[in-house]
Amino acid sequence: MRKSVLYIVVPCYKEQEVLPETARRLKKKMEDLIDTGKIDSKSRVVFVNDGSTDRTWEIIKDIHMK
């Protein structure tokens, strides 16, 4: 049986205070879903900066590099 590829799109606007924790929780959830065979390992979380004027974009880039 072919596993589904899941993409989660997260719009971000001035999220610098909560984004690291949000990313950590989503990463854990995705890993759990992959490990239990519910989704394909090609699945991704996509953070979209929606014009933030704080450090949101910098944090998104940092999360991506890790």
URDA-V34320 format. One record per helix or strand of 3 or more residues. SS is the DSSP state (a for helix, b for strand). FROM is the first residue (numbers start at 0). LEN is the number of residues. If there is no record, write none. Layout:
# URDA-V34320
SS:FROM:LEN, SS:FROM:LEN
This chain:
# URDA-V34320
b:6:6, a:18:17, b:43:6, a:55:10
